[in-house]
Amino acid sequence: MSLNKNRDSLQFISDFLLFCQVECQFSEHTCRSYDFDLRQFEKIVSHLGSFREMLSFYVSWLNDQGYKDSTVNRKVSVVHSFSNYLINEGVLTDSVALSFPKIKNIHRLPYVLDVNHVDLLLSQPDVNTFFGLRDRVLLECLYSVGLRVSECINIKVDDVDVDLMTIRVEGKGARFRVVPLTLKVMDVLRTYFLCLDQSSCYLFCNKLGEKMTRQAVFYSVKKYAKAANLEHTCISPHSFRHAFATHLIEGNARLRDVQLLLGHSHVSSTQIYTTISNNYVKSAYIQAHPRAML
């Protein structure tokens, strides 16, 4: 891909990623994902001339490779953001924007754990061991507090206010929020604090005293799902967050309150859980009402 004869295309990508990190304050995980997608794009279309040709060829290649529609949309969206950056930098002209296809919004409802399955999963860690206790606190933070994996692994001990029963969380875009903790979470947290290495500043650490990785959290959740004979239900760390939001709405929590607890910038991101809840209500109606099946 040759955007400017005086600069290498990979340099443009590096500049864009720096812009995303510094100006937009995107997370490290997001920037890594952007980096992968843009380098893939550069590699696939490097033999082509115009940007319109590049995009058309890239979309066709992604479809030929069997990528899901949602993945194709995400990758094209990243390239779109990159092109907008290049337009603002004067590297590309505004006409490039016309090359992009309209991206369909694909909203697949996430799988939601029911309360009994959540309770079963939370009971799996052996709280008589340090790492079992750590994992119990971790699962509680994923479900009872509704945190993202990236938020969990970056929690510091000082972020927890035992007296106020709250936890300070750094969400996407370096936005902070304070989330309340339940009595059950506080009980297991107090026990965990007694065993925690005082030299560690992070709440969740590995055997080396370093903060847990996303992969370690994913592995732990899969391990406990298997132990509970629930591995067939496609459970991931984010499943707990979906359950947190859905169970709140099913309990008549206000959508705005759920949005604040989840740390969503826009209420539209939270509204998907009302759809799930409506399905739940409809199912309950069909099962319970004497005339529902007539």
Secondary structure as UniProt FT lines:
FT   TURN            5..6
FT   HELIX           9..22
FT   HELIX           28..45
FT   TURN            46..47
FT   HELIX           51..64
FT   TURN            65..66
FT   HELIX           69..88
FT   TURN            89..90
FT   HELIX           94..99
FT   HELIX           115..122
FT   TURN            127..128
FT   HELIX           130..143
FT   HELIX           149..153
FT   HELIX           157..159
FT   STRAND          160..161
FT   TURN            162..165
FT   STRAND          166..170
FT   HELIX           172..174
FT   STRAND          176..180
FT   HELIX           183..195
FT   TURN            198..199
FT   TURN            207..208
FT   HELIX           214..227
FT   TURN            228..229
FT   HELIX           231..233
FT   HELIX           237..250
FT   TURN            251..252
FT   HELIX           255..262
FT   HELIX           267..269
FT   TURN            270..271
FT   HELIX           272..288
FT   TURN            290..293
//
